[in-house]
Amino acid sequence: MSIISKIVLNVRASNTNTESLELSKIIDSSEIPTDNLSENDVEQILDLVLSLLEESRNKILEEYTYVYEFEYQFYDEKDELILAKSAYSYFDELIEKAVSFEALHNKLWQFIDRSYYKENDARFWRDSETPVGSTAASLLALYDKKYIENYINFLRTNDMDHEVDQYGDINTIIEKYGVCEETLSLAIARACSVCGQHGSEQFEEFLEENFLEYIKSNFDLFLQKLEEEYQFKEIWFMDLDYDEFWNPGNMETDWIDMILKILNEDQTEKLRLFFKEHL
């Protein structure tokens, strides 16, 4: 069995030219095997990766304008690159292992948070299309529905107009838990602050499958969730006015028409007033 002796984070960033930053951490506290990792082994690797992320984050904020992507490299005790698996595949397996240890969940959310920074609206990418943190965030949401709110917050940092795996991940989460308050939050966010390319159509699918009756029976909760989404109005309300938004046949808001069909007169008026007051 090989021993991990060093972890390298190779970051491709840019200013006037594309440049590469290579930051490394030598593992000297104890021997970490490449296979059959214990909770302590996983925690040590996460700590090292978090440290590298913070180091590169600080350097990039000082000197660079945009982060393209980064790659992990793991070296064995002979200082040779571990080639048995791709670095991404190896790290994804590490994340899956970490999710099974509840004591490490906070560190996983730290990893997810540190992969994005609001200071200049930039983030780390695991490749040209996938935000770093995607695997960890979706797996944590699948581990416990209490993490769905964190997952929604993560999605709000994604460019949902160029989504890749998010559609399928959201489906998987909602399929696991069914209709409940947490998945209602995710479904509504999908139509609003994390709408992007396909949010409206995906929310309509959720409505057709099993959310309509839940919304009718829990209408005040539905309004509460819309109110929570209004905090992020700069993402999804944009420049729409009330007449445009509350317009039957508007493709972006077909889901409103679907909901109106199952509401009673009082609920319909409450929904109309909500948008009238907020737009």
NULOLUM-385519 format. One record per residue (C-alpha): x, y, z. Coordinates in Angstrom, 1 decimal. Each point is the difference from the previous one (the first is absolute). Layout:
<rs>
R;X;Y;Z
...
</rs>
This chain:
<rs>
R;0.0;0.0;0.0
R;1.3;3.4;-1.0
R;0.3;2.9;2.5
R;-1.1;3.5;-1.0
R;3.1;2.2;0.7
R;-1.0;3.3;-1.7
R;-3.1;1.7;-1.4
R;0.4;2.6;-2.7
R;-2.6;2.5;-1.2
R;0.7;1.2;-3.5
R;-2.1;3.1;-0.7
R;-0.5;1.5;-3.4
R;-0.7;3.7;0.4
R;0.2;3.1;-2.2
R;0.7;3.7;-0.1
R;1.5;1.2;-3.2
R;1.3;-3.6;-0.8
R;-1.1;-3.4;1.1
R;2.3;-1.2;2.8
R;0.2;-3.0;2.2
R;0.6;0.1;3.8
R;1.3;-3.2;1.5
R;-0.5;-0.2;3.8
R;0.9;-3.0;2.0
R;-0.3;-1.4;3.5
R;2.4;-2.7;1.2
R;-1.6;-2.5;2.3
R;2.3;-0.6;2.9
R;-2.4;-0.4;3.0
R;-0.7;-3.6;-0.7
R;-0.2;-2.5;-2.8
R;-3.2;0.2;-2.0
R;-0.8;-3.1;-2.1
R;-1.5;0.4;-3.5
R;-2.7;-2.7;0.7
R;-2.2;-1.0;2.9
R;0.0;3.5;1.5
R;-1.0;0.5;3.5
R;-2.0;3.0;1.3
R;3.3;1.4;1.3
R;1.7;-0.5;-3.4
R;-2.8;1.7;-1.9
R;0.0;2.9;2.5
R;3.7;0.5;-0.5
R;-0.4;0.2;-3.8
R;-2.9;2.4;0.3
R;2.0;2.2;2.3
R;2.9;0.1;-2.5
R;-2.3;0.8;-2.9
R;-1.8;2.7;1.9
R;3.4;1.6;0.9
R;1.0;-0.1;-3.7
R;-3.3;1.5;-1.1
R;0.4;2.9;2.5
R;3.6;0.5;-1.1
R;-0.8;0.1;-3.7
R;-3.2;2.1;0.7
R;2.1;2.7;1.7
R;2.6;0.0;-2.8
R;-2.6;0.1;-2.7
R;-1.9;2.9;1.6
R;3.2;2.0;0.2
R;1.4;-0.7;-3.5
R;-2.6;-1.6;-2.3
R;-3.4;0.8;-1.5
R;-1.5;-3.4;-0.8
R;0.4;-3.6;1.0
R;-0.3;-2.5;-2.8
R;0.4;-3.3;1.8
R;2.2;-2.0;2.2
R;1.2;-3.6;0.3
R;1.0;-2.1;2.9
R;3.2;-2.0;-0.1
R;0.9;-2.7;2.6
R;3.5;-1.3;0.4
R;1.2;-3.2;1.7
R;2.8;-0.6;2.4
R;2.5;-0.2;-3.0
R;-1.2;3.5;-1.1
R;-1.6;-1.6;-3.0
R;-3.4;1.1;-1.4
R;-2.6;-2.5;1.0
R;-1.5;-1.1;-3.3
R;-2.3;-2.8;1.0
R;-3.0;2.3;-0.4
R;-0.6;3.4;-1.4
R;0.4;2.8;2.7
R;-3.6;1.0;-0.4
R;-1.3;-3.5;0.3
R;2.2;-0.6;3.1
R;-1.2;3.3;1.6
R;-3.7;-0.8;-0.7
R;0.5;-3.3;1.7
R;1.6;1.8;2.9
R;-3.0;2.4;0.2
R;-2.4;-3.0;0.0
R;2.0;-1.5;2.8
R;-0.1;3.3;1.9
R;-3.8;0.3;-0.3
R;-0.4;-3.3;1.9
R;1.7;1.7;3.0
R;-2.4;2.5;1.5
R;2.8;1.6;2.0
R;1.6;1.2;-3.3
R;-3.1;1.6;-1.5
R;0.9;3.5;1.2
R;3.4;-0.3;-1.6
R;-1.7;-1.1;-3.2
R;-2.1;3.1;0.0
R;3.1;2.1;0.7
R;1.6;-1.6;-3.1
R;-3.2;0.8;-2.0
R;0.0;3.6;1.3
R;3.6;0.6;-0.6
R;-0.3;-1.0;-3.6
R;-2.0;3.2;-0.7
R;0.7;3.5;1.1
R;-2.3;3.0;-0.4
R;2.8;2.5;0.0
R;0.3;-0.2;-3.7
R;-2.7;-2.5;-0.9
R;2.5;-2.6;-0.9
R;0.3;-3.7;0.9
R;2.1;-3.1;-0.4
R;-1.0;-2.5;-2.7
R;0.7;-3.7;-0.1
R;-0.1;0.2;-3.8
R;-1.2;2.5;-2.6
R;-3.7;-0.7;0.9
R;-0.3;-1.3;3.5
R;0.3;2.2;3.2
R;2.2;-1.4;2.7
R;-2.2;-1.1;2.8
R;-2.8;-1.4;-2.2
R;0.6;-3.6;1.1
R;0.3;0.8;3.7
R;-3.0;2.3;0.1
R;-2.4;-2.5;-1.8
R;1.3;-3.0;2.1
R;-0.6;1.9;3.2
R;-3.5;1.0;-1.0
R;-0.6;-3.7;-0.8
R;1.4;-1.0;3.4
R;-2.4;2.1;2.0
R;-2.8;2.3;-1.1
R;1.0;2.6;2.6
R;2.8;0.8;-2.5
R;-2.3;0.9;-2.8
R;0.0;3.7;1.0
R;3.8;0.0;-0.2
R;-0.2;-1.7;-3.4
R;-2.4;2.7;-1.2
R;2.5;2.7;1.2
R;2.8;-1.8;-1.9
R;-2.1;-0.1;-3.2
R;-0.5;3.8;0.3
R;3.7;0.4;-0.5
R;-0.1;-2.1;-3.2
R;-0.5;1.3;-3.5
R;-3.3;-1.7;-0.6
R;-0.3;1.4;-3.5
R;2.8;-2.5;-0.9
R;-1.0;-2.9;2.3
R;1.4;-3.5;-0.5
R;-0.9;-2.5;2.8
R;-2.3;2.1;2.1
R;-3.2;-1.0;-1.7
R;0.6;-3.7;0.7
R;1.3;0.7;3.5
R;-3.1;1.9;0.9
R;-2.2;-2.7;-1.3
R;1.9;-2.7;2.0
R;-0.4;2.0;3.2
R;-3.7;0.6;-0.4
R;-0.6;-3.7;-1.0
R;1.7;-1.1;3.2
R;-2.0;2.1;2.4
R;-3.3;0.4;-1.8
R;-2.2;3.1;0.7
R;0.8;1.7;3.2
R;0.9;3.5;1.3
R;3.7;-0.4;-0.9
R;-0.6;-1.2;-3.6
R;-2.7;2.7;-0.4
R;2.8;2.5;0.7
R;2.2;-1.6;-2.6
R;-2.8;-0.2;-2.6
R;-1.0;3.6;0.4
R;3.7;1.2;0.0
R;0.3;-1.9;-3.3
R;-2.7;2.2;-1.5
R;1.5;3.1;1.5
R;3.5;0.7;1.3
R;1.6;-3.1;-1.6
R;-2.2;0.0;-3.1
R;2.6;0.4;-2.8
R;-0.5;-1.9;-3.2
R;-2.5;-2.6;1.0
R;-1.4;1.0;3.4
R;-3.5;0.9;-1.1
R;-0.6;-3.2;-2.0
R;1.5;-2.2;2.8
R;-2.3;1.7;2.6
R;-3.0;-0.6;-2.3
R;1.0;-3.7;-0.1
R;0.1;0.0;3.8
R;-3.5;1.6;0.1
R;-1.4;-2.5;-2.4
R;1.4;-2.9;1.9
R;-0.9;0.7;3.6
R;0.5;3.5;1.3
R;-3.3;1.6;-1.0
R;-2.1;-1.6;2.7
R;2.6;0.7;2.6
R;0.0;3.7;-0.9
R;-3.7;0.2;0.1
R;-0.1;-1.7;3.5
R;3.0;2.0;1.2
R;-0.6;3.3;-1.7
R;1.2;2.3;2.8
R;3.3;-2.0;0.0
R;0.2;0.5;-3.8
R;-0.4;3.8;0.4
R;2.7;-0.1;2.8
R;2.4;-1.8;-2.4
R;-0.7;2.6;-2.7
R;0.7;2.7;2.5
R;3.4;-1.6;0.8
R;0.8;-0.1;-3.7
R;-0.8;3.7;-0.3
R;3.2;0.7;2.0
R;1.7;-1.0;-3.2
R;-2.1;2.1;-2.3
R;3.0;1.4;-1.8
R;0.6;-3.6;-1.3
R;-3.5;-0.9;-1.2
R;-2.4;3.0;0.0
R;2.4;2.1;-2.1
R;-1.9;2.8;-1.8
R;-3.4;-1.7;-0.3
R;-2.9;2.1;1.0
R;-3.3;-1.3;1.5
R;-2.0;0.0;-3.3
R;2.7;-1.9;-1.8
R;0.5;-2.5;2.8
R;-3.6;-0.6;0.7
R;-0.8;-0.7;-3.6
R;-1.6;-3.3;-1.1
R;2.1;-1.5;-2.8
R;3.3;1.5;1.2
R;2.3;-3.0;-0.6
R;2.2;0.9;3.0
R;-2.9;0.0;2.3
R;-2.2;-2.8;-1.4
R;0.4;-1.6;3.4
R;-2.2;2.7;1.5
R;-2.8;-0.9;-2.4
R;0.3;-3.6;1.1
R;-0.2;0.9;3.7
R;-2.9;2.3;-0.6
R;-2.1;-2.8;-1.4
R;0.0;-1.8;3.4
R;-0.4;3.0;2.3
R;-3.2;1.2;1.5
R;-1.1;3.6;-0.4
R;1.5;1.2;3.3
R;3.4;-1.7;-0.7
R;0.0;1.5;-3.6
R;-0.5;3.5;1.4
R;2.8;-0.5;2.6
R;2.4;-1.1;-2.8
R;-1.0;2.9;-2.2
R;0.6;2.5;2.8
R;3.4;-1.6;0.8
R;1.3;0.7;-3.5
R;-1.8;3.4;-0.1
R;1.8;1.1;3.1
R;3.4;-1.4;-0.9
R;0.3;1.0;-3.7
</rs>
